[in-house]
Amino acid sequence: MKKNKFKMGDLITLSAAGRNLSSNWAHKKDMGIIVQISSNYENPYQIRWIHSKWQRAAWYKQYELKFAKPDKK
């Protein structure tokens, strides 16, 4: 069984690979929270996006996501 990189409650953004997918166009500059992790190995991470106009959570693969980093100011 593959170990999960992320855990519930982690703040994430799309990785470079995730931003390049046309299906993720609405979340390219958004930040999200992992709300569920499933044993579905195809798309195990359910994300609730913070600034999205879309109110439903969506499922993502691990390579599409990365940990969010704080702004450098």
C-alpha positions as CSV (number, residue, x, y, z in Angstrom):
1,M,0.0,0.0,0.0
2,K,1.3,3.4,-1.0
3,K,1.8,5.9,1.9
4,N,-0.1,9.2,1.6
5,K,2.1,12.3,1.3
6,F,-0.6,14.6,2.6
7,K,-3.0,14.3,5.6
8,M,-6.4,15.8,6.3
9,G,-6.3,19.5,7.0
10,D,-3.1,20.2,5.0
11,L,-3.1,23.5,3.0
12,I,-2.3,22.8,-0.6
13,T,-2.0,24.4,-4.0
14,L,-1.7,22.9,-7.5
15,S,1.7,21.7,-8.5
16,A,3.2,22.7,-11.8
17,A,1.8,19.5,-13.3
18,G,-1.6,20.2,-11.8
19,R,-1.6,23.8,-13.2
20,N,-0.9,22.4,-16.7
21,L,-4.0,20.3,-16.8
22,S,-6.9,22.1,-18.5
23,S,-9.4,20.5,-16.1
24,N,-7.9,22.5,-13.2
25,W,-8.3,26.0,-14.8
26,A,-10.4,27.4,-12.0
27,H,-7.9,26.7,-9.2
28,K,-4.6,27.7,-10.7
29,K,-3.9,30.5,-8.2
30,D,-6.1,29.1,-5.4
31,M,-5.3,27.4,-2.1
32,G,-7.2,24.5,-0.7
33,I,-7.7,22.2,2.3
34,I,-7.7,18.4,2.2
35,V,-11.0,17.4,3.6
36,Q,-10.9,13.7,2.9
37,I,-8.5,11.0,1.9
38,S,-9.9,7.9,0.2
39,S,-8.5,4.5,-0.6
40,N,-9.3,5.2,-4.2
41,Y,-5.8,5.2,-5.6
42,E,-6.8,7.0,-8.8
43,N,-7.8,10.3,-7.1
44,P,-7.3,9.8,-3.3
45,Y,-7.5,13.5,-2.1
46,Q,-10.7,15.5,-1.8
47,I,-10.0,19.2,-1.8
48,R,-12.2,22.2,-0.8
49,W,-10.9,25.3,-2.5
50,I,-10.8,28.5,-0.5
51,H,-11.4,31.2,-3.1
52,S,-13.3,29.2,-5.7
53,K,-16.7,30.1,-7.0
54,W,-17.4,26.3,-7.2
55,Q,-18.8,25.2,-3.9
56,R,-18.3,21.5,-4.2
57,A,-15.1,19.7,-3.3
58,A,-13.2,17.8,-6.0
59,W,-10.9,14.8,-6.1
60,Y,-7.2,15.0,-7.1
61,K,-4.1,12.8,-7.7
62,Q,-1.0,13.3,-5.5
63,Y,1.1,14.6,-8.4
64,E,-1.4,17.5,-9.0
65,L,-0.9,18.9,-5.5
66,K,1.9,20.4,-3.4
67,F,2.0,21.9,0.1
68,A,1.1,25.6,0.3
69,K,3.9,27.9,1.3
70,P,3.5,31.2,3.1
71,D,3.9,34.4,1.2
72,K,7.3,36.0,1.4
73,K,6.9,39.6,2.5
